[in-house]
Amino acid sequence: MSHQRFPSHEVKEPHSVSLKVLRLSRPSLVPQFPIHPPVIAPSLTSPIAGAPAVLPPARHLPPLPASLAYSPLGPIKKHGENGQEIESAGNGRTVDGYYNTEPFILSPIVNLPPSFGSAYVGETFSCTLCANHNAPPIGETSTAGGVKKTIRDVKIEAEMQTPSGQTTNNPRPPPPFTTLQKILNFGLKEEGTHVLGVTVSYYEATETSGRTRAFRKMYQFICKPSLIVRTKAGPLPSLPSKSQNGKKRLRRWVLEAQLENCSEDAILLEKVKLAEVQRGLKWRDCNNWLDGVREEGEQQGKGNGEIPKRPFLHPGESEQLCFIIEERDPGEEEGEEEAVPEVEENNGRIEFGVMALVWRTEMGNRGSLLTLKLGTKHVKPR
């Protein structure tokens, strides 16, 4: 026998507050593919048969206007009979038409993302939460039922549910009959499904009564990996210590890393370094492009005014890096013989630290990533 269901006497009414959630992302430059017209052969330019060929002016023909993404305004350049460019002002079309004087594959026109796009580990997910007060103010047009309503105590709460936990962000409530707009920034550190939950609550009052209303919306997206980091550590020949007349041997290791861009966008590596290194260890890189990369706020360069050439990785490309890790020598500086601690080992494994990576995408979006603890098994010094 089926159970009898009692109908609900509460009438569902539309909410007086609406919610809009939009992802914030930087625009992209519109690409263009300039096509130059074919050069006419000298034999075809002769007006009379048998006459000497008249060579065209030695100039670079402008690209076809239809192959460009836009037509620039302002002074228009056209070519004269002597092959020199002549500037002319006006809105009329010249014999060559409008054209970009310096055509490039990326035009100055920006394009807004047509869809949500992809979210990658290491980037910052930004979105705007907008709660709009749709109820009319007191004294103006009332609702369909003829009951005037006032709204107050509007609150909006947002939380991000990750595969391992959740992070909550609570924007401040707005005054009545206003719009609350808050930007939520969340650092993506894990792969997998993320769920953004937004709850809006408010107090709706009429002339005779009042009640608290609320609604909740869920937005789900998948976070993909941006960089794949593969590492390999191996021992190097040890060096004699300077403090104990060479009786103590200082261990050394080489750490190789391969960074592969598995995202859909090209990235520019800004900084790759080892962090959280044991106090008894020191490290140095063997990569030329890292010589001029310093911390934020410091002057960059190699000392001779040369800007370091950072790797630019297209989707699917990889970069090889190498680091040397050594034990600290107590005799390197005076008075530090007792200050250098011993290298800690955990179950026969020596942990070096973590690798910190910083990169930027084509439009300047910043990304960062920290790997897990890197290390190697204990090997007796030779």
N, C-alpha and C positions, 0 to 999 in steps of 0.2 A: 504494500500500500504506500503510495507516494505521500510525502508530507505536504501539508497545505502551506502555501507561501502567502504571507500577509502582505498586501501591497503597502508601499511606503507612502505616507501622507505628505512627505516633504517634496515640494515642487522644485524641480531643478531650474534655476534661473541663470542667465548669463552673468559672468563675473563683471564687476565694475572696474577691475584692473586687468590689463592684458600684459603679456610677457613676450619679449623678443630677445632672442639670443643669436648673435652674429659673431663669426670668427674673424679676428683681426689678423691680416697678413699683408705683407708688402706687395705692391704691384710688380709686374714684370715688363720689360721693354719689348715692344712689338718688333719682331724681326722683319727685315726686308731683303730682297734679293735683286740688287740693281742689274739690269741687262743693258748692255751697250749696243747701239745699232751697228750693223756690219759696215766696214770701211769699203767705200766704192773703189773699184780698180782704176788705175790711171787711164787705161785705154778707154774706159766708158765715159770719162769726163771730157774727151776731146769733142768740140762742137762740129768740126769738119773732118771728114775722112782724109787721112794723109797728113794732117796738121800735127805739129809736135804735141806730145801729151802734156797736159797741164796737171801738175801734181797738186793734190789737195793740201791745204795748210797743215803744217806739222803740229797738230794739236790733238788732245784726247777728247774724243766725242763724248758729250754728256750722256748719262743713262736715259733710257726711255722713261717718261713720266709715269706711265702705267705700271712700271716695275717698282716704284717707290711707294712707301707707306703714307707719305704726306707731301704737300706742296708748300714750301716755306713762303712766308710773306716778306715784305720789305723790298729792298733793291733786287732787281732781277738781272742776272748776268747772261749776256749773249755773246756770241763770237762774231768778230768782224771779219772783213775780207783778208786782213793781214794775219789772221790767226790769233790776235790778241783779244782778251776778254774785255768787254765794255759793259759798264754798269749803267742801267737805266731804271729810273723810278717810274712807278705807275702800276695800275692793275691790269693792263692789257697783256695778252699772251704774245710772247716773242716767237720768232721762227723756230727756236728750239723748245719752246714751251717752258713751263715751270720745272725746275729740277733742283735737287739738293747738290750744292757745290762740292760737298765732301760725303758722298754716299758711303754708308757703312752697313754691315749686316744687321746692326741694332740701331733702330731709329729712336729719336727722343720721345716718342709717344709711349705712354705707359698703358698697360692693360690690366684691368682688375681681374682677379681669379673668378672664373665662371662657376666653380663648384667648391665644395669643402676642401678638396685636395687631400694630401697625405700628411700624416703626422709622424715625426721621426724621433727616436731616442736622442737625447742631448739638446733638443731645441726647447724653446719656451712656447707653450700653448697659451695663446691670448684670445680672449673673447669678451664681448661687451654684453652685459645683462641690463636690459632696459625694461622697467616696469612703468606702464603708462596708466594714469588715472583717467578713465573714460567717462566717469559719471559727471554730469553737468554741475556747475556750482549752484549754490542756493540762489533762488530768484530767477533762474533761467528755465529753459525747457525741461520739463520733468520726464520721467520714464514713461514707458508705454502704459503702465498700470495707473498712472496718475499719482504715484507716490514719490515724493522727493527724498533723495538719498544723499547722505554725506559720507565721505570716506576719510578715515584717519588711521594712524598707527600702521602705515604700510611698511612691511618688512620683507626683505628678500634674503634668502639664505642659499648658498651654493656649496656643493661638496663634490669632490672628484674621487670616484672609487677606482682604485688601481688594483692590479692582480694581487698585491700583497697587503693593501690597507687603503686608507682614505685620508684625504686632506680637506679640511673645511675652511671656507672663506666666507665671512659674514659682513656684507656691506652695511653701511649705516642706513636707517630708515629715512624716507623723504618727508617733507611737510605735505599737508593735504593739497590736492589738486595740482600736483607737480609730477615731474617725471624723474624717476631714479635711474641713473645711468652709471654703472660701475664697470670698470675693466678688471677682469680676473686673469691673473698670470699664474701659470702652473708649469713648473719644470718637469719635463717628461724624462724619467729615469728608468722606466721599465718597458719591456715589450709586452704586447698583448692588448686585450680589450680594456678600454677606459670608459667609464660612464660618468657623465656630468649630470648631477641631479640638482635642480633648481626648485625651491619651494617659496611661494609667495603667500603671505598672510596679511590680512587687513581687517579693520573693524568697520562694518557697514551699519550706519544708523539712519533710521527714519524718524518721523515726527512722534511715533508712538512706541517704537521698540528699537532694538539693535542686536547685532549678532557678529560673531567673528567667523570669517570665511577664509578658506585657504585652498590652494591647488598646487600641484606638483607636476613637473615635466622632466623627462629623462632624455638625454642625448648621448648616444653611444658612438664611439669611433675606435679604430684600431691603430695602435702605435707600432711602427715598423722600425727595424734597426737601420741606422744611418751609416755607421762605420763598423767594419769587422776587423778586430785587432787580433792578430796571431803573433805569439811571442815564442822565443826559444832561447834558453840560457845554457851556457857551457863554460867550463873552467879555462883559465889562461895560466901560463907559467907564473909562479909567485916571484916576488921581488924581496930582496933583503931589507930589513928595517934599518933606519939610520940611528935609532936611539940605543940599540943594544949591540952595536958593532956587527950587525948582520946575523946575529944568532937567531933572531925571530924572523920568520918568513911571513910576508903579507900576501894574503890570498887575493886573487883577481878573477873576475868573471866578465864574459861578454854577453850582452843581452841584445838579441836581434828582434825586430818587430816589423811586421808587414801590415800596413793599413790599406784596406780595400773600401772604396766608395760603393756601397750597395744601395744608395738612394737614387732618386730620379733626377736630381739636380747636381750641377757641378759645384764643388766646394774648394775653398782656398784654405790650406792649413796655416794657421797663425802661430801656434805654439804647441810643442810636444815636449814634455819633461817628466822626470820622475819626482813624485811627491811622497811625503810620509816615509822618507828613507830612514833606516836605523841610524842612531847617533854614531855607531861604530863604523859606518860605511860612508863613502863619498862616491860621486858619479860624475862622469863627463861624457858629452856626446861626441860622436864622430861624424856629424853631418854638417856640411858647410853652410847650409841655409839657416841653421840654428845659431850660428856664431853671433849674428846681429840681432837676434830676437831676445828682448829682455822683458822684464815685468812691466805692467801697466804703469804709466807715469814716468818711466825712464826713457831717455833718448835712445832711439833705435839706430842701428848702423854698426858697421865694423870698425869705426874709427877713422876711416878714410873718406867718409861721405857716401859710401856705396850702400844702396838699399839692398837688404837681403832678398834673394829670390826664393819665395816660398812656393812649395809645390801646389799646382792647380790640378785637381783630380776630376776628370769627367766620370760619369756613371760607368762603373765596371773597372776603372783603372785603380792601380795600387801604387804604394810608395814604400820603399825599404828604408828602415832606420836602424842605427846601431848605437849602443851605449856601452861604456866601460865602467864597471863597478869595482871598487877597490876598498880594502880595509884601510882605516885611518892609521897613519903612522904617528905615534906619540912624539917622535923627534922632529916633526916638521916645523913646529913652532916652540919657542922656549916657554917653559912653565905649563905645558899641556900634557906632560907625560902621564899624570894620574887622572886627567880629565877625560881621556878617551875611553869609553866603556868597551867591553867585549861584545863581539857580535853574538846576538841571541840566536839559538837554534831550537826549533820545535820539532821533535820526533825525527831528528836527522835532516830537517829542511831549514834552509836559510831564506828568510823573506827579505827581499830588497825594498819593497814599497809598492806603490801604485803608479800607473802611468796616467798623466793628465793631458788631455787633448783639447785644443780650442780651434775652431774653424769658423768660417763665414761662407754663406751661400752667395749666389750671383748678385742678389740685391742687398746684401749686407746683413742678413739675418745671422745672429750669432748662435753658435752651438758649442757645447762643452760635454765632456765625457770623462768619467773616472773608471778605470778597469778594476778588477779584483786584485788581491795581493799577488804580486809576482815574486817568484823565488826559484830556488834550485836545491837539489839534494846536496848534502855535505860531501865534499871530496877532500881528502887529505892533501895538504900542500906538498908540492914537489920541490 
